[in-house]
Amino acid sequence: MRSAALASRRELGSLIEGREIVKSFGETLALRGASVCVEPGEILAIMGPSGSGKSTLLHCLAGIFTPDSGQVWFEGQQIDQLGEDKRTRLRRTEFGFIFQFGQLVPELTSADNIALPLLLNRSPRKDAYRKAASWLERLDMRDLGQRRTGELSGGQAQRVALARALVTHPRVLFADEPTGSLDSLMGERVMELLVALAREEGTTVVIVTHDARIAAYSDREVLVRDGRVTSPATREIRGQ
Amino acid sequence: MSVPLSLLGLIEREPSHGYELKRDYDRYIGPGRSLPFGQVYATLARLARDGKVAAGEAEPGSGPDRKRYAITEAGKRDVAAWLAQPIEPEPHLQTVLFSKVVIALMLGRSAQGYLEIQRAAHLQRMRELTEVKRTGNAMDALLADHGLFHLEADLRWIDLTEARLHALKEMVQA
């Protein structure tokens, strides 16, 4: 059922496409012509060894980094050509992010952190906190709404981060090693939640991981090696 | 080797009929690997012959075997000894994976290509087991985890082998 649904979505074309992306940091060439397509509604794992460029690729696809050359397309719009203001708006309205750690403001409560993206998008305060409370309820964390996130366990903090990433109903969730700081069992629980919520919300997910057990939650994987996507997306693109 | 001892363990729990043993073995020990009735009764006959179990009187009723089997002291000692021993760690040094890589390199074919398709196949199986874990009960999850960790070990070997292909190629083509 799932593969049939994905196949029909693929006929609609890619939601995100990176074409021959090159990105360097000083003398270090992180991406050397990486190409990848992300289909609407799919959960795509970007795998690769440390230093292969997989996180840089995610940051380029998400409009956080601007490629030195190559293109990034989102829904038919070339986002690497947008100005910083427009890319920031795009990230706030269309994309959600979850990282290994560090994305929550530790001095703020769980409810504050979840409401924050909505407040930054100028949602009315009451409405933002009502939605935050609803997400806390959905994650079975209503008792932790007034707890500062700096006081939460790693697993609790990642669940709050997940709610914060999804509260704006993004089209795409970008996740960079989201379970990297958690033990195996807690990592699994966070992934199960992430996958279940993404499917309920119809959110496309791009997840960077070096962990095959995490990648096994995806619909499809691509491998980044030495700054290039070596399987299987490159073959698909070349075959067009 | 583990089927007779698993059945002995089930009998130690409580004296049982053959059909009860098959039902519990299939449910708790070998989900997805159903034990044939014939193997159950053949094993019980051997265990009785060797003095590990004692068969009760045949009970009235239909069916192939209405005897209830109880464990003997010798049988209990076997179960205790079995549970106290680690199983033989199997290093799998001569796997098909390894053989294919070496032969591909010897023939000048793409060992890297083989490893890539093998990685994709392993990941696909891991997806299936992850789905079993997500939708099944705690016992399904434990069994799926066992498979997942073994596949993950293979994948780590595949990653490392890819990084060592050049050195390996020089060795096998020398």
Chai-1 contact restraints between the chains, C-beta under 6 A:
chainA,res_idxA,chainB,res_idxB,connection_type,confidence,min_distance_angstrom,max_distance_angstrom,comment,restraint_id
A,A212,B,E152,contact,1.0,0.0,6.0,A-B,restraint_1
A,A212,B,L155,contact,1.0,0.0,6.0,A-B,restraint_2
A,R213,B,L148,contact,1.0,0.0,6.0,A-B,restraint_3
A,R213,B,E152,contact,1.0,0.0,6.0,A-B,restraint_4
A,A216,B,M126,contact,1.0,0.0,6.0,A-B,restraint_5
A,A216,B,R127,contact,1.0,0.0,6.0,A-B,restraint_6
A,A216,B,T130,contact,1.0,0.0,6.0,A-B,restraint_7
A,Y217,B,T130,contact,1.0,0.0,6.0,A-B,restraint_8
A,E221,B,L123,contact,1.0,0.0,6.0,A-B,restraint_9
A,S231,B,E116,contact,1.0,0.0,6.0,A-B,restraint_10
